[in-house]
Amino acid sequence: MLLHRLTHMLSCQDASRLLSQMQDRPLFVREWVKLRLHLAVCNACSRFAEQLRFLRRAMKAYRG
């Protein structure tokens, strides 16, 4: 049962929600594993994750 919960694929909507949430809080292990599995197969969400990383770095540099 735990394996099924970990391997059940996220939708892109759920993945983008988790990507946004991880900017404000650490993800639970289950969330992190599911997100990493989704990002391994979804180019669109991987690009979105990279855009969020870029924005975070740019904001740090701007404040810095």
Secondary structure as the mmCIF struct_conf table of DSSP 4:
data_model
#
loop_
_struct_conf.conf_type_id
_struct_conf.id
_struct_conf.beg_label_comp_id
_struct_conf.beg_label_asym_id
_struct_conf.beg_label_seq_id
_struct_conf.end_label_comp_id
_struct_conf.end_label_asym_id
_struct_conf.end_label_seq_id
HELX_RH_AL_P HELX_RH_AL_P1 LEU A 2 THR A 7
BEND BEND1 HIS A 8 HIS A 8
HELX_LH_PP_P HELX_LH_PP_P1 MET A 9 SER A 11
HELX_RH_AL_P HELX_RH_AL_P2 CYS A 12 GLN A 21
TURN_TY1_P TURN_TY1_P1 MET A 22 ASP A 24
BEND BEND2 ARG A 25 ARG A 25
HELX_LH_PP_P HELX_LH_PP_P2 PRO A 26 PHE A 28
HELX_RH_AL_P HELX_RH_AL_P3 VAL A 29 VAL A 41
HELX_RH_AL_P HELX_RH_AL_P4 ASN A 43 ARG A 63
#
